[in-house]
């Protein structure tokens, strides 16, 4: 594991950058999942497009798309984090972003919260 010195003389390892990139990717994946959940409920065409397996319904597509976002976003985010000038606190920022994304995901996939949004979009 290699280390680099950040501007405030703290040593950040590649593992920290990788952890931050994965947390940002997971946050993005969660966000895509709940947005697609709302869109599939609001628009019949999206629901039909996501319904690739009749037995499971659109849920399979939601999981597949979310996993693709997770894996496809990781490398560009890792490259971005490694190239920014002020790297201090990236893991803490990524963790905070993940916590917020998880809370929003939990709320926006609950019918109590997403049904009013769906009604607004219809």
Buried (B, 14 or more C-beta within 10 A) or exposed (E): EEEEEBEEEEEBEEEBBBBBBBBBBBBBBBBBBBEBBBBBBBBEEBBEEBBEEEEEBBEBBBEEBBEEBBEEBBEEBBEEBBEEEEBEBBBEBBBEBBEEBEEBBEEBBEEEBBEEBBEEEE
